[in-house]
Amino acid sequence: MEDDSAVKQVHKSYLFTRDYSVFAVMLLLVLGPLAFFQFQSSTIALIYVGVLLLQFGLAVRAARVHGCRFVTTVLARKSAEP
């Protein structure tokens, strides 16, 4: 199945979203605490951390969806083989 173009594409999408979610959590852990030192207002820092948290949540959700699509595509292609 690894040579199938549909499987390759959905696998690339899954890997990208998985890696992006790891990158998003690293941004949250590093830049989140720094925001409270850099911004004058704690309200702005909280909004910034909230946006980083939202980005992480959306990236994790996308990785889960692409992971399910990856498995579904492989199973569908495998079951369609003669």
QUITA-V912071 format. One record per backbone hydrogen bond with DSSP energy under -1.0 kcal/mol. CO is the residue of the C=O (numbers start at 1). NH is the residue of the N-H. E is the energy in kcal/mol with one decimal. If there is no record, write none. Layout:
co=[CO & CO]
nh=[NH & NH]
e=[E & E]
//
This chain:
co=[1 & 4 & 5 & 6 & 7 & 8 & 9 & 10 & 11 & 12 & 13 & 14 & 15 & 16 & 17 & 18 & 19 & 20 & 21 & 22 & 23 & 24 & 25 & 26 & 27 & 28 & 31 & 34 & 35 & 41 & 42 & 43 & 44 & 45 & 46 & 47 & 48 & 49 & 50 & 51 & 52 & 53 & 54 & 55 & 56 & 57 & 58 & 59 & 60 & 61 & 62 & 63 & 64 & 65 & 66 & 67 & 68 & 69 & 70 & 71 & 72 & 73 & 74 & 75 & 76]
nh=[4 & 8 & 9 & 10 & 11 & 12 & 13 & 14 & 15 & 16 & 17 & 18 & 19 & 20 & 21 & 22 & 23 & 24 & 25 & 26 & 27 & 28 & 29 & 30 & 31 & 32 & 35 & 38 & 39 & 45 & 46 & 47 & 48 & 49 & 50 & 51 & 52 & 53 & 54 & 55 & 56 & 57 & 58 & 59 & 60 & 61 & 62 & 63 & 64 & 65 & 66 & 67 & 68 & 69 & 70 & 71 & 72 & 73 & 74 & 75 & 76 & 77 & 78 & 79 & 80]
e=[-1.4 & -2.3 & -2.3 & -2.2 & -2.1 & -2.3 & -2.2 & -2.1 & -2.6 & -2.4 & -2.3 & -2.4 & -2.4 & -2.6 & -2.0 & -1.6 & -2.3 & -2.5 & -1.9 & -2.0 & -2.2 & -2.2 & -2.4 & -2.2 & -2.5 & -1.0 & -1.5 & -2.0 & -2.4 & -1.6 & -2.3 & -2.1 & -2.4 & -2.5 & -2.3 & -2.3 & -2.3 & -2.4 & -2.5 & -2.5 & -2.1 & -2.5 & -2.6 & -2.2 & -2.5 & -2.1 & -2.3 & -2.2 & -2.1 & -2.3 & -2.7 & -2.1 & -2.3 & -2.4 & -2.2 & -2.1 & -2.5 & -2.8 & -2.3 & -2.5 & -2.5 & -2.6 & -2.4 & -2.3 & -1.2]
//
